[in-house]
């Protein structure tokens, strides 16, 4: 969150990036974020997107095992606080999910964000009727 708030960009390893297009990005903060942990508290509009090596994104970082890997570098707009803290009531791990801005603004818990049920989200599309 330090880079997000101070430099207005975010990185996602290319190999773990979701397939799909998004206009906004919300940030799930883990337990390590203290009082804001285990919830979504901020979102932003996505601007430019580039693919760079990790070592290009973080040139001051000591040599890293994934330094040569490709990452998306997303340029971000203004960091906006969500109208409500969005809790992770289930404790289920969430890395990426697609939702609407309207759902993000009205959600009170992670399950409110799903366009489909959480089970449908994790089952490959070919397995759905």
N, CA, C and O atoms as a Tinker XYZ file with bonds, in Angstrom:
   516  protein
     1  N      0.816000   -1.195000    0.000000    73     2
     2  CA     0.000000    0.000000    0.000000    64     1     3
     3  C      0.862000    1.262000    0.000000    63     2     4     5
     4  O      0.409000    2.326000   -0.423000    81     3
     5  N      2.080000    1.146000    0.465000    73     3     6
     6  CA     2.966000    2.323000    0.471000    64     5     7
     7  C      3.193000    2.845000   -0.947000    63     6     8     9
     8  O      3.087000    4.047000   -1.192000    81     7
     9  N      3.504000    1.941000   -1.880000    73     7    10
    10  CA     3.718000    2.343000   -3.280000    64     9    11
    11  C      2.407000    2.843000   -3.883000    63    10    12    13
    12  O      2.399000    3.835000   -4.611000    81    11
    13  N      1.312000    2.169000   -3.588000    73    11    14
    14  CA     0.003000    2.575000   -4.108000    64    13    15
    15  C     -0.300000    4.015000   -3.700000    63    14    16    17
    16  O     -0.674000    4.835000   -4.539000    81    15
    17  N     -0.141000    4.321000   -2.421000    73    15    18
    18  CA    -0.506000    5.643000   -1.912000    64    17    19
    19  C      0.498000    6.733000   -2.283000    63    18    20    21
    20  O      0.109000    7.873000   -2.536000    81    19
    21  N      1.772000    6.393000   -2.316000    73    19    22
    22  CA     2.773000    7.440000   -2.566000    64    21    23
    23  C      3.142000    7.601000   -4.040000    63    22    24    25
    24  O      3.390000    8.718000   -4.495000    81    23
    25  N      3.181000    6.505000   -4.786000    73    23    26
    26  CA     3.628000    6.568000   -6.185000    64    25    27
    27  C      2.507000    6.322000   -7.195000    63    26    28    29
    28  O      2.697000    6.514000   -8.395000    81    27
    29  N      1.360000    5.905000   -6.716000    73    27    30
    30  CA     0.171000    5.673000   -7.554000    64    29    31
    31  C      0.396000    4.657000   -8.676000    63    30    32    33
    32  O      0.021000    4.892000   -9.824000    81    31
    33  N      1.009000    3.534000   -8.326000    73    31    34
    34  CA     1.060000    2.404000   -9.237000    64    33    35
    35  C      1.002000    1.119000   -8.424000    63    34    36    37
    36  O      1.254000    1.111000   -7.219000    81    35
    37  N      0.661000    0.028000   -9.117000    73    35    38
    38  CA     0.494000   -1.267000   -8.483000    64    37    39
    39  C      1.048000   -2.325000   -9.420000    63    38    40    41
    40  O      0.946000   -2.193000  -10.639000    81    39
    41  N      1.630000   -3.365000   -8.862000    73    39    42
    42  CA     2.197000   -4.423000   -9.701000    64    41    43
    43  C      1.450000   -5.739000   -9.479000    63    42    44    45
    44  O      1.001000   -6.055000   -8.377000    81    43
    45  N      1.340000   -6.482000  -10.569000    73    43    46
    46  CA     0.742000   -7.814000  -10.522000    64    45    47
    47  C      1.622000   -8.732000  -11.355000    63    46    48    49
    48  O      1.869000   -8.445000  -12.527000    81    47
    49  N      2.107000   -9.840000  -10.775000    73    47    50
    50  CA     2.885000  -10.782000  -11.585000    64    49    51
    51  C      2.046000  -11.251000  -12.769000    63    50    52    53
    52  O      0.899000  -11.664000  -12.598000    81    51
    53  N      2.607000  -11.187000  -13.945000    73    51    54
    54  CA     1.889000  -11.552000  -15.167000    64    53    55
    55  C      1.321000  -12.968000  -15.074000    63    54    56    57
    56  O      0.202000  -13.223000  -15.518000    81    55
    57  N      2.088000  -13.876000  -14.501000    73    55    58
    58  CA     1.647000  -15.273000  -14.455000    64    57    59
    59  C      0.475000  -15.499000  -13.509000    63    58    60    61
    60  O     -0.182000  -16.537000  -13.592000    81    59
    61  N      0.193000  -14.551000  -12.608000    73    59    62
    62  CA    -0.931000  -14.688000  -11.683000    64    61    63
    63  C     -2.069000  -13.725000  -11.995000    63    62    64    65
    64  O     -3.095000  -13.736000  -11.315000    81    63
    65  N     -1.899000  -12.906000  -13.005000    73    63    66
    66  CA    -2.905000  -11.880000  -13.317000    64    65    67
    67  C     -4.187000  -12.516000  -13.824000    63    66    68    69
    68  O     -4.156000  -13.510000  -14.549000    81    67
    69  N     -5.311000  -11.938000  -13.438000    73    67    70
    70  CA    -6.589000  -12.471000  -13.926000    64    69    71
    71  C     -6.762000  -12.185000  -15.408000    63    70    72    73
    72  O     -6.176000  -11.246000  -15.946000    81    71
    73  N     -7.566000  -12.997000  -16.050000    73    71    74
    74  CA    -7.877000  -12.787000  -17.464000    64    73    75
    75  C     -9.128000  -11.928000  -17.526000    63    74    76    77
    76  O    -10.178000  -12.320000  -17.018000    81    75
    77  N     -9.028000  -10.805000  -18.121000    73    75    78
    78  CA   -10.173000   -9.911000  -18.215000    64    77    79
    79  C     -9.721000   -8.468000  -18.094000    63    78    80    81
    80  O     -8.567000   -8.181000  -17.773000    81    79
    81  N    -10.649000   -7.575000  -18.356000    73    79    82
    82  CA   -10.355000   -6.152000  -18.332000    64    81    83
    83  C    -11.089000   -5.513000  -17.168000    63    82    84    85
    84  O    -12.214000   -5.895000  -16.845000    81    83
    85  N    -10.449000   -4.538000  -16.541000    73    83    86
    86  CA   -11.073000   -3.831000  -15.430000    64    85    87
    87  C    -10.782000   -2.340000  -15.551000    63    86    88    89
    88  O     -9.741000   -1.937000  -16.071000    81    87
    89  N    -11.700000   -1.541000  -15.072000    73    87    90
    90  CA   -11.516000   -0.086000  -15.053000    64    89    91
    91  C    -11.084000    0.398000  -13.676000    63    90    92    93
    92  O    -10.455000    1.449000  -13.546000    81    91
    93  N    -11.428000   -0.380000  -12.643000    73    91    94
    94  CA   -11.105000   -0.011000  -11.267000    64    93    95
    95  C    -10.399000   -1.167000  -10.578000    63    94    96    97
    96  O    -10.532000   -2.324000  -10.979000    81    95
    97  N     -9.653000   -0.840000   -9.543000    73    95    98
    98  CA    -8.939000   -1.829000   -8.748000    64    97    99
    99  C     -9.211000   -1.534000   -7.284000    63    98   100   101
   100  O     -9.013000   -0.407000   -6.829000    81    99
   101  N     -9.664000   -2.539000   -6.542000    73    99   102
   102  CA    -9.875000   -2.414000   -5.101000    64   101   103
   103  C     -8.786000   -3.221000   -4.410000    63   102   104   105
   104  O     -8.286000   -4.199000   -4.965000    81   103
   105  N     -8.421000   -2.816000   -3.208000    73   103   106
   106  CA    -7.297000   -3.420000   -2.508000    64   105   107
   107  C     -7.761000   -4.171000   -1.271000    63   106   108   109
   108  O     -8.277000   -3.575000   -0.325000    81   107
   109  N     -7.573000   -5.486000   -1.289000    73   107   110
   110  CA    -7.849000   -6.288000   -0.100000    64   109   111
   111  C     -6.617000   -6.213000    0.787000    63   110   112   113
   112  O     -5.507000   -6.510000    0.347000    81   111
   113  N     -6.815000   -5.820000    2.026000    73   111   114
   114  CA    -5.709000   -5.707000    2.970000    64   113   115
   115  C     -5.761000   -6.880000    3.943000    63   114   116   117
   116  O     -6.793000   -7.144000    4.559000    81   115
   117  N     -4.647000   -7.572000    4.072000    73   115   118
   118  CA    -4.580000   -8.752000    4.939000    64   117   119
   119  C     -4.514000   -8.346000    6.411000    63   118   120   121
   120  O     -4.467000   -7.163000    6.749000    81   119
   121  N     -4.511000   -9.346000    7.262000    73   119   122
   122  CA    -4.456000   -9.151000    8.708000    64   121   123
   123  C     -3.268000   -8.266000    9.117000    63   122   124   125
   124  O     -3.346000   -7.545000   10.111000    81   123
   125  N     -2.185000   -8.322000    8.362000    73   123   126
   126  CA    -0.990000   -7.542000    8.673000    64   125   127
   127  C     -1.196000   -6.034000    8.632000    63   126   128   129
   128  O     -0.317000   -5.285000    9.057000    81   127
   129  N     -2.328000   -5.577000    8.134000    73   127   130
   130  CA    -2.614000   -4.138000    8.068000    64   129   131
   131  C     -3.327000   -3.626000    9.319000    63   130   132   133
   132  O     -3.871000   -2.522000    9.322000    81   131
   133  N     -3.320000   -4.426000   10.371000    73   131   134
   134  CA    -3.882000   -3.990000   11.651000    64   133   135
   135  C     -5.371000   -3.715000   11.583000    63   134   136   137
   136  O     -6.149000   -4.567000   11.153000    81   135
   137  N     -5.768000   -2.513000   12.011000    73   135   138
   138  CA    -7.184000   -2.148000   12.090000    64   137   139
   139  C     -7.890000   -2.190000   10.734000    63   138   140   141
   140  O     -9.099000   -2.413000   10.672000    81   139
   141  N     -7.152000   -1.980000    9.662000    73   139   142
   142  CA    -7.763000   -2.019000    8.326000    64   141   143
   143  C     -7.655000   -3.402000    7.685000    63   142   144   145
   144  O     -8.075000   -3.597000    6.545000    81   143
   145  N     -7.097000   -4.349000    8.415000    73   143   146
   146  CA    -6.860000   -5.678000    7.870000    64   145   147
   147  C     -8.127000   -6.488000    7.664000    63   146   148   149
   148  O     -9.185000   -6.190000    8.217000    81   147
   149  N     -7.981000   -7.525000    6.849000    73   147   150
   150  CA    -9.047000   -8.468000    6.513000    64   149   151
   151  C    -10.264000   -7.771000    5.909000    63   150   152   153
   152  O    -11.412000   -8.113000    6.193000    81   151
   153  N     -9.971000   -6.782000    5.068000    73   151   154
   154  CA   -11.068000   -6.033000    4.445000    64   153   155
   155  C    -10.568000   -5.215000    3.256000    63   154   156   157
   156  O     -9.366000   -5.061000    3.037000    81   155
   157  N    -11.528000   -4.701000    2.504000    73   155   158
   158  CA   -11.252000   -3.760000    1.417000    64   157   159
   159  C    -11.651000   -2.387000    1.933000    63   158   160   161
   160  O    -12.771000   -2.196000    2.406000    81   159
   161  N    -10.739000   -1.440000    1.841000    73   159   162
   162  CA   -10.986000   -0.093000    2.322000    64   161   163
   163  C    -10.745000    0.974000    1.263000    63   162   164   165
   164  O    -11.161000    2.120000    1.431000    81   163
   165  N    -10.071000    0.600000    0.165000    73   163   166
   166  CA    -9.691000    1.579000   -0.854000    64   165   167
   167  C     -9.879000    1.007000   -2.253000    63   166   168   169
   168  O     -9.805000   -0.203000   -2.467000    81   167
   169  N    -10.122000    1.907000   -3.196000    73   167   170
   170  CA   -10.161000    1.534000   -4.607000    64   169   171
   171  C     -9.677000    2.715000   -5.420000    63   170   172   173
   172  O     -9.530000    3.821000   -4.899000    81   171
   173  N     -9.428000    2.479000   -6.709000    73   171   174
   174  CA    -8.933000    3.523000   -7.592000    64   173   175
   175  C     -9.263000    3.191000   -9.036000    63   174   176   177
   176  O     -9.539000    2.039000   -9.369000    81   175
   177  N     -9.234000    4.181000   -9.872000    73   175   178
   178  CA    -9.395000    3.983000  -11.312000    64   177   179
   179  C     -8.038000    3.574000  -11.880000    63   178   180   181
   180  O     -7.008000    4.131000  -11.502000    81   179
   181  N     -8.042000    2.601000  -12.785000    73   179   182
   182  CA    -6.813000    2.146000  -13.430000    64   181   183
   183  C     -6.549000    3.020000  -14.650000    63   182   184   185
   184  O     -7.446000    3.279000  -15.452000    81   183
   185  N     -5.321000    3.465000  -14.773000    73   183   186
   186  CA    -4.911000    4.249000  -15.939000    64   185   187
   187  C     -4.134000    3.380000  -16.907000    63   186   188   189
   188  O     -4.648000    2.377000  -17.402000    81   187
   189  N     -2.923000    3.757000  -17.172000    73   187   190
   190  CA    -2.035000    3.064000  -18.092000    64   189   191
   191  C     -1.617000    1.700000  -17.543000    63   190   192   193
   192  O     -1.577000    1.501000  -16.329000    81   191
   193  N     -1.309000    0.772000  -18.432000    73   191   194
   194  CA    -0.837000   -0.555000  -18.044000    64   193   195
   195  C      0.360000   -0.925000  -18.915000    63   194   196   197
   196  O      0.284000   -0.879000  -20.143000    81   195
   197  N      1.468000   -1.293000  -18.264000    73   195   198
   198  CA     2.687000   -1.700000  -18.976000    64   197   199
   199  C      3.161000   -3.034000  -18.433000    63   198   200   201
   200  O      2.807000   -3.426000  -17.321000    81   199
   201  N      3.967000   -3.730000  -19.230000    73   199   202
   202  CA     4.611000   -4.959000  -18.760000    64   201   203
   203  C      6.092000   -4.653000  -18.599000    63   202   204   205
   204  O      6.766000   -4.230000  -19.538000    81   203
   205  N      6.588000   -4.881000  -17.371000    73   203   206
   206  CA     7.993000   -4.634000  -17.052000    64   205   207
   207  C      8.534000   -5.780000  -16.213000    63   206   208   209
   208  O      7.770000   -6.541000  -15.618000    81   207
   209  N      9.842000   -5.898000  -16.171000    73   207   210
   210  CA    10.492000   -6.872000  -15.287000    64   209   211
   211  C     10.417000   -6.339000  -13.855000    63   210   212   213
   212  O     10.414000   -5.128000  -13.633000    81   211
   213  N     10.356000   -7.242000  -12.907000    73   211   214
   214  CA    10.309000   -6.830000  -11.506000    64   213   215
   215  C     11.494000   -5.926000  -11.169000    63   214   216   217
   216  O     11.325000   -4.931000  -10.465000    81   215
   217  N     12.679000   -6.254000  -11.655000    73   215   218
   218  CA    13.861000   -5.449000  -11.328000    64   217   219
   219  C     13.767000   -4.038000  -11.913000    63   218   220   221
   220  O     14.398000   -3.114000  -11.400000    81   219
   221  N     12.973000   -3.865000  -12.995000    73   219   222
   222  CA    12.743000   -2.527000  -13.547000    64   221   223
   223  C     11.758000   -1.744000  -12.671000    63   222   224   225
   224  O     11.884000   -0.531000  -12.505000    81   223
   225  N     10.787000   -2.454000  -12.122000    73   223   226
   226  CA     9.804000   -1.816000  -11.252000    64   225   227
   227  C     10.408000   -1.405000   -9.917000    63   226   228   229
   228  O     10.074000   -0.355000   -9.367000    81   227
   229  N     11.298000   -2.243000   -9.405000    73   227   230
   230  CA    11.884000   -2.031000   -8.073000    64   229   231
   231  C     13.408000   -2.017000   -8.174000    63   230   232   233
   232  O     14.070000   -2.922000   -7.665000    81   231
   233  N     13.969000   -0.998000   -8.825000    73   231   234
   234  CA    15.414000   -0.982000   -9.071000    64   233   235
   235  C     16.264000   -0.930000   -7.802000    63   234   236   237
   236  O     17.427000   -1.331000   -7.834000    81   235
   237  N     15.717000   -0.451000   -6.698000    73   235   238
   238  CA    16.487000   -0.365000   -5.452000    64   237   239
   239  C     16.384000   -1.632000   -4.605000    63   238   240   241
   240  O     17.038000   -1.745000   -3.568000    81   239
   241  N     15.561000   -2.586000   -5.050000    73   239   242
   242  CA    15.404000   -3.844000   -4.318000    64   241   243
   243  C     16.657000   -4.694000   -4.496000    63   242   244   245
   244  O     17.245000   -4.725000   -5.577000    81   243
   245  N     17.062000   -5.382000   -3.431000    73   243   246
   246  CA    18.184000   -6.315000   -3.533000    64   245   247
   247  C     17.821000   -7.369000   -4.572000    63   246   248   249
   248  O     16.637000   -7.583000   -4.831000    81   247
   249  N     18.808000   -8.036000   -5.177000    73   247   250
   250  CA    18.479000   -9.069000   -6.175000    64   249   251
   251  C     17.404000  -10.010000   -5.636000    63   250   252   253
   252  O     17.495000  -10.535000   -4.527000    81   251
   253  N     16.393000  -10.197000   -6.464000    73   251   254
   254  CA    15.219000  -10.975000   -6.057000    64   253   255
   255  C     15.083000  -12.186000   -6.975000    63   254   256   257
   256  O     15.368000  -12.083000   -8.168000    81   255
   257  N     14.651000  -13.339000   -6.442000    73   255   258
   258  CA    14.516000  -14.542000   -7.274000    64   257   259
   259  C     13.583000  -14.353000   -8.481000    63   258   260   261
   260  O     13.735000  -15.027000   -9.499000    81   259
   261  N     12.617000  -13.429000   -8.357000    73   259   262
   262  CA    11.694000  -13.180000   -9.470000    64   261   263
   263  C     12.016000  -11.876000  -10.205000    63   262   264   265
   264  O     11.164000  -11.320000  -10.898000    81   263
   265  N     13.241000  -11.396000  -10.047000    73   263   266
   266  CA    13.646000  -10.142000  -10.670000    64   265   267
   267  C     13.492000  -10.102000  -12.178000    63   266   268   269
   268  O     13.231000   -9.037000  -12.738000    81   267
   269  N     13.648000  -11.236000  -12.852000    73   267   270
   270  CA    13.549000  -11.290000  -14.321000    64   269   271
   271  C     12.131000  -11.589000  -14.811000    63   270   272   273
   272  O     11.892000  -11.643000  -16.017000    81   271
   273  N     11.192000  -11.781000  -13.885000    73   271   274
   274  CA     9.819000  -12.098000  -14.289000    64   273   275
   275  C      9.058000  -10.848000  -14.725000    63   274   276   277
   276  O      9.333000   -9.737000  -14.273000    81   275
   277  N      8.086000  -11.067000  -15.625000    73   275   278
   278  CA     7.239000   -9.980000  -16.120000    64   277   279
   279  C      6.125000   -9.665000  -15.127000    63   278   280   281
   280  O      5.529000  -10.555000  -14.520000    81   279
   281  N      5.865000   -8.368000  -14.984000    73   279   282
   282  CA     4.797000   -7.870000  -14.123000    64   281   283
   283  C      4.001000   -6.822000  -14.886000    63   282   284   285
   284  O      4.541000   -6.099000  -15.723000    81   283
   285  N      2.707000   -6.751000  -14.583000    73   283   286
   286  CA     1.927000   -5.615000  -15.041000    64   285   287
   287  C      2.210000   -4.467000  -14.081000    63   286   288   289
   288  O      2.218000   -4.656000  -12.865000    81   287
   289  N      2.438000   -3.293000  -14.623000    73   287   290
   290  CA     2.521000   -2.079000  -13.817000    64   289   291
   291  C      1.290000   -1.255000  -14.172000    63   290   292   293
   292  O      1.167000   -0.752000  -15.289000    81   291
   293  N      0.386000   -1.124000  -13.214000    73   291   294
   294  CA    -0.843000   -0.378000  -13.420000    64   293   295
   295  C     -0.682000    1.019000  -12.845000    63   294   296   297
   296  O     -0.407000    1.168000  -11.654000    81   295
   297  N     -0.846000    2.035000  -13.662000    73   295   298
   298  CA    -0.862000    3.408000  -13.171000    64   297   299
   299  C     -2.236000    3.649000  -12.563000    63   298   300   301
   300  O     -3.253000    3.228000  -13.114000    81   299
   301  N     -2.255000    4.324000  -11.437000    73   299   302
   302  CA    -3.488000    4.487000  -10.685000    64   301   303
   303  C     -3.907000    5.941000  -10.562000    63   302   304   305
   304  O     -3.077000    6.850000  -10.567000    81   303
   305  N     -5.198000    6.135000  -10.451000    73   303   306
   306  CA    -5.734000    7.462000  -10.191000    64   305   307
   307  C     -5.743000    7.740000   -8.699000    63   306   308   309
   308  O     -4.971000    7.158000   -7.937000    81   307
   309  N     -6.618000    8.629000   -8.301000    73   307   310
   310  CA    -6.769000    8.993000   -6.896000    64   309   311
   311  C     -7.204000    7.767000   -6.086000    63   310   312   313
   312  O     -8.081000    7.017000   -6.515000    81   311
   313  N     -6.597000    7.568000   -4.929000    73   311   314
   314  CA    -6.960000    6.457000   -4.051000    64   313   315
   315  C     -8.188000    6.907000   -3.248000    63   314   316   317
   316  O     -8.142000    7.909000   -2.534000    81   315
   317  N     -9.277000    6.156000   -3.376000    73   315   318
   318  CA   -10.556000    6.535000   -2.785000    64   317   319
   319  C    -10.938000    5.532000   -1.695000    63   318   320   321
   320  O    -10.829000    4.322000   -1.892000    81   319
   321  N    -11.380000    6.036000   -0.562000    73   319   322
   322  CA   -11.855000    5.155000    0.513000    64   321   323
   323  C    -13.235000    4.631000    0.127000    63   322   324   325
   324  O    -14.077000    5.384000   -0.362000    81   323
   325  N    -13.463000    3.337000    0.348000    73   323   326
   326  CA   -14.776000    2.758000    0.065000    64   325   327
   327  C    -15.803000    3.376000    1.016000    63   326   328   329
   328  O    -15.458000    3.748000    2.137000    81   327
   329  N    -17.065000    3.491000    0.579000    73   327   330
   330  CA   -18.090000    4.070000    1.456000    64   329   331
   331  C    -18.278000    3.282000    2.757000    63   330   332   333
   332  O    -18.622000    3.842000    3.798000    81   331
   333  N    -18.042000    1.971000    2.670000    73   331   334
   334  CA   -18.162000    1.090000    3.825000    64   333   335
   335  C    -16.955000    0.168000    3.819000    63   334   336   337
   336  O    -16.467000   -0.221000    2.758000    81   335
   337  N    -16.487000   -0.172000    4.979000    73   335   338
   338  CA   -15.449000   -1.193000    5.073000    64   337   339
   339  C    -16.058000   -2.505000    4.587000    63   338   340   341
   340  O    -17.148000   -2.884000    5.016000    81   339
   341  N    -15.357000   -3.194000    3.693000    73   339   342
   342  CA   -15.868000   -4.445000    3.125000    64   341   343
   343  C    -15.108000   -5.592000    3.783000    63   342   344   345
   344  O    -13.953000   -5.859000    3.453000    81   343
   345  N    -15.769000   -6.258000    4.710000    73   343   346
   346  CA   -15.140000   -7.307000    5.509000    64   345   347
   347  C    -15.077000   -8.631000    4.762000    63   346   348   349
   348  O    -15.879000   -8.904000    3.869000    81   347
   349  N    -14.116000   -9.432000    5.146000    73   347   350
   350  CA   -14.024000  -10.800000    4.647000    64   349   351
   351  C    -14.582000  -11.712000    5.732000    63   350   352   353
   352  O    -13.832000  -12.312000    6.501000    81   351
   353  N    -15.900000  -11.807000    5.782000    73   351   354
   354  CA   -16.580000  -12.579000    6.831000    64   353   355
   355  C    -16.252000  -14.065000    6.783000    63   354   356   357
   356  O    -16.192000  -14.725000    7.821000    81   355
   357  N    -16.039000  -14.590000    5.583000    73   355   358
   358  CA   -15.819000  -16.033000    5.458000    64   357   359
   359  C    -14.371000  -16.428000    5.733000    63   358   360   361
   360  O    -14.092000  -17.587000    6.039000    81   359
   361  N    -13.457000  -15.479000    5.627000    73   359   362
   362  CA   -12.045000  -15.800000    5.779000    64   361   363
   363  C    -11.466000  -16.473000    4.545000    63   362   364   365
   364  O    -10.291000  -16.838000    4.534000    81   363
   365  N    -12.280000  -16.642000    3.499000    73   363   366
   366  CA   -11.838000  -17.275000    2.259000    64   365   367
   367  C    -10.791000  -16.389000    1.604000    63   366   368   369
   368  O    -10.939000  -15.167000    1.584000    81   367
   369  N     -9.750000  -16.982000    1.075000    73   367   370
   370  CA    -8.702000  -16.222000    0.404000    64   369   371
   371  C     -9.246000  -15.660000   -0.914000    63   370   372   373
   372  O     -9.846000  -16.378000   -1.714000    81   371
   373  N     -9.026000  -14.388000   -1.112000    73   371   374
   374  CA    -9.465000  -13.719000   -2.330000    64   373   375
   375  C     -8.246000  -13.066000   -2.958000    63   374   376   377
   376  O     -7.583000  -12.237000   -2.334000    81   375
   377  N     -7.956000  -13.441000   -4.188000    73   375   378
   378  CA    -6.856000  -12.777000   -4.878000    64   377   379
   379  C     -7.410000  -11.793000   -5.889000    63   378   380   381
   380  O     -7.095000  -10.605000   -5.832000    81   379
   381  N     -8.225000  -12.264000   -6.805000    73   379   382
   382  CA    -8.844000  -11.391000   -7.790000    64   381   383
   383  C    -10.283000  -11.827000   -8.006000    63   382   384   385
   384  O    -10.575000  -13.022000   -8.054000    81   383
   385  N    -11.169000  -10.872000   -8.135000    73   383   386
   386  CA   -12.526000  -11.163000   -8.563000    64   385   387
   387  C    -13.033000   -9.944000   -9.314000    63   386   388   389
   388  O    -12.629000   -8.815000   -9.037000    81   387
   389  N    -13.912000  -10.182000  -10.255000    73   387   390
   390  CA   -14.493000   -9.098000  -11.036000    64   389   391
   391  C    -15.864000   -8.766000  -10.467000    63   390   392   393
   392  O    -16.638000   -9.656000  -10.116000    81   391
   393  N    -16.150000   -7.480000  -10.382000    73   391   394
   394  CA   -17.428000   -7.008000   -9.874000    64   393   395
   395  C    -17.768000   -5.702000  -10.582000    63   394   396   397
   396  O    -17.091000   -5.311000  -11.533000    81   395
   397  N    -18.800000   -5.042000  -10.125000    73   395   398
   398  CA   -19.152000   -3.741000  -10.694000    64   397   399
   399  C    -18.811000   -2.650000   -9.681000    63   398   400   401
   400  O    -18.689000   -2.915000   -8.485000    81   399
   401  N    -18.661000   -1.436000  -10.169000    73   399   402
   402  CA   -18.387000   -0.313000   -9.276000    64   401   403
   403  C    -19.572000   -0.106000   -8.327000    63   402   404   405
   404  O    -19.373000    0.224000   -7.158000    81   403
   405  N    -20.778000   -0.293000   -8.809000    73   403   406
   406  CA   -21.961000   -0.153000   -7.953000    64   405   407
   407  C    -21.936000   -1.156000   -6.803000    63   406   408   409
   408  O    -22.239000   -0.802000   -5.663000    81   407
   409  N    -21.576000   -2.406000   -7.097000    73   407   410
   410  CA   -21.487000   -3.421000   -6.040000    64   409   411
   411  C    -20.381000   -3.062000   -5.049000    63   410   412   413
   412  O    -20.553000   -3.230000   -3.842000    81   411
   413  N    -19.244000   -2.567000   -5.552000    73   411   414
   414  CA   -18.141000   -2.187000   -4.678000    64   413   415
   415  C    -18.577000   -1.073000   -3.724000    63   414   416   417
   416  O    -18.233000   -1.092000   -2.542000    81   415
   417  N    -19.320000   -0.122000   -4.233000    73   415   418
   418  CA   -19.744000    1.013000   -3.402000    64   417   419
   419  C    -20.811000    0.645000   -2.377000    63   418   420   421
   420  O    -20.949000    1.329000   -1.363000    81   419
   421  N    -21.562000   -0.418000   -2.621000    73   419   422
   422  CA   -22.628000   -0.787000   -1.682000    64   421   423
   423  C    -22.279000   -1.984000   -0.802000    63   422   424   425
   424  O    -22.992000   -2.264000    0.162000    81   423
   425  N    -21.210000   -2.686000   -1.110000    73   423   426
   426  CA   -20.869000   -3.925000   -0.391000    64   425   427
   427  C    -20.502000   -3.666000    1.065000    63   426   428   429
   428  O    -19.922000   -2.635000    1.407000    81   427
   429  N    -20.855000   -4.627000    1.909000    73   427   430
   430  CA   -20.474000   -4.610000    3.324000    64   429   431
   431  C    -19.554000   -5.780000    3.649000    63   430   432   433
   432  O    -18.811000   -5.757000    4.630000    81   431
   433  N    -19.624000   -6.824000    2.781000    73   431   434
   434  CA   -18.724000   -7.967000    2.946000    64   433   435
   435  C    -18.351000   -8.493000    1.560000    63   434   436   437
   436  O    -19.037000   -8.231000    0.573000    81   435
   437  N    -17.251000   -9.239000    1.511000    73   435   438
   438  CA   -16.705000   -9.725000    0.245000    64   437   439
   439  C    -17.758000  -10.452000   -0.592000    63   438   440   441
   440  O    -17.811000  -10.274000   -1.809000    81   439
   441  N    -18.591000  -11.266000    0.048000    73   439   442
   442  CA   -19.579000  -12.040000   -0.713000    64   441   443
   443  C    -20.569000  -11.140000   -1.456000    63   442   444   445
   444  O    -21.189000  -11.587000   -2.421000    81   443
   445  N    -20.732000   -9.888000   -1.033000    73   443   446
   446  CA   -21.609000   -8.942000   -1.739000    64   445   447
   447  C    -21.040000   -8.532000   -3.101000    63   446   448   449
   448  O    -21.762000   -7.992000   -3.939000    81   447
   449  N    -19.760000   -8.786000   -3.318000    73   447   450
   450  CA   -19.098000   -8.355000   -4.551000    64   449   451
   451  C    -19.261000   -9.328000   -5.714000    63   450   452   453
   452  O    -19.150000   -8.932000   -6.875000    81   451
   453  N    -19.520000  -10.575000   -5.415000    73   451   454
   454  CA   -19.555000  -11.589000   -6.462000    64   453   455
   455  C    -20.675000  -11.348000   -7.458000    63   454   456   457
   456  O    -21.809000  -11.056000   -7.078000    81   455
   457  N    -20.347000  -11.474000   -8.732000    73   455   458
   458  CA   -21.350000  -11.419000   -9.788000    64   457   459
   459  C    -22.066000  -12.753000   -9.883000    63   458   460   461
   460  O    -23.241000  -12.824000  -10.245000    81   459
   461  N    -21.333000  -13.811000   -9.549000    73   459   462
   462  CA   -21.871000  -15.169000   -9.469000    64   461   463
   463  C    -21.582000  -15.639000   -8.055000    63   462   464   465
   464  O    -20.919000  -14.931000   -7.296000    81   463
   465  N    -22.059000  -16.806000   -7.687000    73   463   466
   466  CA   -21.770000  -17.321000   -6.353000    64   465   467
   467  C    -20.276000  -17.623000   -6.246000    63   466   468   469
   468  O    -19.634000  -17.864000   -7.268000    81   467
   469  N    -19.702000  -17.616000   -5.032000    73   467   470
   470  CA   -18.282000  -17.934000   -4.875000    64   469   471
   471  C    -17.888000  -19.283000   -5.475000    63   470   472   473
   472  O    -16.779000  -19.428000   -5.990000    81   471
   473  N    -18.783000  -20.271000   -5.413000    73   471   474
   474  CA   -18.488000  -21.580000   -6.005000    64   473   475
   475  C    -18.370000  -21.450000   -7.518000    63   474   476   477
   476  O    -17.450000  -22.009000   -8.116000    81   475
   477  N    -19.289000  -20.719000   -8.145000    73   475   478
   478  CA   -19.235000  -20.522000   -9.597000    64   477   479
   479  C    -17.982000  -19.754000  -10.000000    63   478   480   481
   480  O    -17.442000  -19.981000  -11.083000    81   479
   481  N    -17.511000  -18.849000   -9.143000    73   479   482
   482  CA   -16.313000  -18.073000   -9.445000    64   481   483
   483  C    -15.070000  -18.954000   -9.550000    63   482   484   485
   484  O    -14.181000  -18.669000  -10.352000    81   483
   485  N    -14.997000  -20.019000   -8.752000    73   483   486
   486  CA   -13.787000  -20.838000   -8.743000    64   485   487
   487  C    -13.850000  -22.035000   -9.682000    63   486   488   489
   488  O    -12.818000  -22.640000   -9.974000    81   487
   489  N    -15.044000  -22.391000  -10.163000    73   487   490
   490  CA   -15.179000  -23.510000  -11.099000    64   489   491
   491  C    -14.886000  -22.990000  -12.503000    63   490   492   493
   492  O    -15.415000  -21.949000  -12.893000    81   491
   493  N    -14.059000  -23.690000  -13.265000    73   491   494
   494  CA   -13.781000  -23.231000  -14.627000    64   493   495
   495  C    -15.066000  -23.089000  -15.449000    63   494   496   497
   496  O    -16.008000  -23.860000  -15.268000    81   495
   497  N    -15.101000  -22.116000  -16.338000    73   495   498
   498  CA   -16.295000  -21.837000  -17.134000    64   497   499
   499  C    -16.807000  -23.060000  -17.888000    63   498   500   501
   500  O    -18.017000  -23.227000  -18.043000    81   499
   501  N    -15.905000  -23.915000  -18.355000    73   499   502
   502  CA   -16.355000  -25.064000  -19.139000    64   501   503
   503  C    -17.147000  -26.041000  -18.301000    63   502   504   505
   504  O    -17.875000  -26.866000  -18.853000    81   503
   505  N    -17.030000  -25.978000  -16.985000    73   503   506
   506  CA   -17.741000  -26.913000  -16.123000    64   505   507
   507  C    -19.152000  -26.438000  -15.795000    63   506   508   509
   508  O    -19.946000  -27.197000  -15.239000    81   507
   509  N    -19.472000  -25.184000  -16.134000    73   507   510
   510  CA   -20.798000  -24.653000  -15.830000    64   509   511
   511  C    -21.763000  -24.981000  -16.957000    63   510   512   513
   512  O    -21.376000  -25.004000  -18.126000    81   511
   513  N    -23.019000  -25.235000  -16.607000    73   511   514
   514  CA   -24.004000  -25.541000  -17.653000    64   513   515
   515  C    -24.311000  -24.330000  -18.512000    63   514   516
   516  O    -25.119000  -24.417000  -19.436000    81   515
